[in-house]
Amino acid sequence: MTDSNEDQRQLSRLFDEILRLQPGWSSGNTPEMQRRGVLVRQEGPALVRAELDALFSQPPFDLRVEGRDGTGLKTRVPWIRVYSKSRSPRATDGWYVVYLFAFDGSAVYLSLNQGTTVPGQFTMRPPEQLYDRVHWARTTLARSPYDQSGLLPKIDLADEGLGRGYERGNVFAIRYDRGSLSSGVRLGTDLKRMVELLKVLYEASGQAMQPVQVAAADQPLTRPPLSDAPAFIAWVRQVYGPTLVSSRQAAEQQARELLNEFSGKMSAEQALALGALFNTGEWGGVLRHNRFSPAFVGAAMQRLVDPLDKFNDWTDRLWRRPEGEALQYVDEILRETQAFPGAGRSYPTMLMYLRDPTRYAMWLQITHRGLVALHRLSEPKNRGGGSERYLRYCEAALNFAKEFNLQPQEIDAVLSEAARAADEESTSPAAEIASLVADTADEPEYAGEAERHEYPLADVAAATHLPQEQLEEWVALLRGKKRQALFYGPPGTGKTFVAEQLARHLAGATGEVETVQFHPSFSYEDFLEGLRPEAQTDGGGVSYRVRPGVFRLFCDRARGKDGTYILIIDEINRAELGAVLGELMLLLEYRGKRLVLPYSQEKFSVPDNVVVLATMNTADRSLALVDFALRRRFHAFEMRPSKGVLESHLVVADRGEQADLVLKFFDIVQEGVDNADFSPGHSYWMGEDGTAQGLYRVWRYELLPYLAEYWFEHRSYLDKLDAQVTKLLSEEA
């Protein structure tokens, strides 16, 4: 045990010095900011850790401490946080306790806070999302035995940037004014109090307290068949977690309050916020905005809101008019799609649901299909029949909910999962492994009979530094009718790596992954089938036999199997695609259709459980030049140089001072090239050596030769950029 009182005195002096440096803030690495960086990133975390060791004889969870004052440019509000490595691996995710230093140097707050920026993007999360989680946290803590008296519900960091996000994310805080820090303030007692509250939130989220032990004991959740409805519902509740209902209730209540006050006179921003509230809810302890996605988000919501006058008129009718009259308006919208363009069935029925969840249900195609799959409804999924048909759907959905004691906020979750399960069971009756929840596993092997494991999408997000919601959208697309995708972008954007990671997730424990690389001499005969010479054993002559190619052999292996089989085609644009793919232009689109192949004269089809992921280097060939017939059959997943991905990698890799130089180098090159198809990707900057010497080797032997080819006829551009990079790296050497 260390001397806690001495630790507190040292910590008080350190906090006071940071606050005195704050008024001299600069985004650059001035001497004052260099000193602040040492205090925040090195000395401060060490003192906080020593204090925690003195406070807790047994750590309350897998406790860690880190400090940040800006990756690249210096932040206006530096921080030192205490967190769980398993539940908040990055400052953009989960709950933590954090010391936040006000921009004007007036005070430091010890705050129970949360991830307030979007992972990989470094933009603030929507305010309503942060408020929802704050509401949940305060409600949870109010039920705990721990005292919250004297804690501040609001903080003021004197900053309009990311500081505003920290203010919104605050659950409770303790303020230490700059002048009071040297007067024996009880830093240790306060820190222990806040860490104990943090532990309550971790336990309430339903997550394991010791992930290393749980990983050994926990087993993959197996999805029961739809025929066993009680077990299936229990599985859905496990997947979504214990905060599903409460988080959705909170968001729905906020939506009602917004409608009560502004219905008929909303601004575009308020309308979009309403859509975000419709979509808000926790899944597995993580707050998300995808409850009804793609409804109420992105282009779908923009179309609904434009023109705003019509949106307000219809919203007011559906929300404020008497119930019977509102149902007549629902009928009009359902029967005549142009009455309220973009509303579909989702918007009017969502408003009816919010009016009275005990009488009305949210009506989507996927929830309708789920009810049919559970044999509670026999009508087709189109929206013909107007409000009468909607009311029949509501009756069936609410009777199902009553039968199994479902809360209104659970109905769409259960029905959506039932629809997805029915889709999978129709193509693979024996497929029982849930794709949404999986065991954390080591690197799976895909050859022979070696043991394979589930690979959770959260692990894909961690490995690729891409937002999990983006990955979820890609997975959803690949599980639809079109099971091909093209990852395209310039070199170094991680196309092949992301494809491999996504393939591991899709394959899970029962599938298989194989990779083939296209090149100029790759042919139809190599890929599908062709004649191959074979030496005669009796006379020394040569005969020719029809032999299957890579793709046909892969499809034959997948045919009749339960798992998902993924073929990765690396650098697909290097081959003559029309000649190589041949009949596959048709067969990839129409799964199950059989065509006679020219060499073997045998009928061939592409199984439903085969997914094709291809990569394309846009520096070699623009996507616009790729055969349109091919592009139409592939989803296009764009991969661009991403500073967000690079920043996330640098944080995880704990590069410290090196991160500033790496990001400056990245910015100079991106600004100098300024071409979406050719700018070198972030992976060039993700090597192990982030020193000036190591970065210069990357520039001299990797980036410079690449850009010399790009600027073959404009050498002066390369010379200018070379001078900028050399100046930067030589100054830091």
Summary of the structure (lengths in Angstrom):
residues: 733
radius of gyration: 28.9
end to end distance: 41.0
largest distance: 101.4
contacts: 2369
relative contact order: 0.06
helix: 50%
strand: 13%
